[in-house]
Amino acid sequence: MRARELAKSCDFTLIRPGVTAGDLSLHCATAARLHVASVVVPPAMVRAAADILRGGDVKVGTVVAYPFGTDDP
């Protein structure tokens, strides 16, 4: 398996309390450069991640209340 094929089987997560817009931008840029399958971000950041990654090959995913309850109220 080649590196790019392996990357397409990986989800690149950014799930922790206190994630900033700057963290998200860097995370998405890295994901796009590596061509991973998806980024997984807090629910409140899904739209911003989708905007950053629009037109590329990286999908956006999220979690619900994992593990710190970082979902939108």
N, C-alpha and C positions, 0 to 999 in steps of 0.2 A: 504494500500500500504506500502510495506517495504521500508526502507531507500535505499537499493541498487536499487530497482525498480524505485524509485523517482529519484535517481542520473542519471539513464540511460535516463531520459527525460530532462536532463539539459545540456545546452551548457555553457562551462566555458570560459569566454571571457578575452582577454588580448589586448584590443584595446585602446591605448593611445599613444601620442607622446613620443618618447624617450625610447621605450622598449629596454632593453639590452639582450644580450645572457644569462646573468645570470638570468634575470627576466623570460626568456622563459624556461630555464631549471627547475627553481623552479615551475613555472606554470604547466609545463607538468608532473613533478613528483607528484604534488598535484592532478592533474587530473587523473593520473594513479592510485594513491592510493584510490581516491574516486570512481573510475569507472564511471565517467560522460560519457555522450553520445559523446561529442566532445569538443575540444578546438577551439576557434576562435581567430586567430592571424593575425597580419598585413601580407599582401601579401608577403613581402620580407622574412618572417620567416616561410612560409609554409613548405619548404623543410627541414629546421632544426627541426621543430616540428615533421614532419613525421619521420625523422630519430630517434629522441628521443623516440617516441611512437611506433616505429615498433615492431610488435609481440604482442602488447597489444590489448585491446578492446576499446580504445579511438580513435575516428576519428578526422581528422583535417579539419577545415573550415577557410574561410577568408571572408573579406568584400572588397568592392571596393569604395574607396574615402569616407569612413565613419569615423567620420564626419570631420576629420582633413586632408584628402587627403593623407593618409599614404600609398597609392598605389605606386607601382614601376613606375618610369617615362617611 
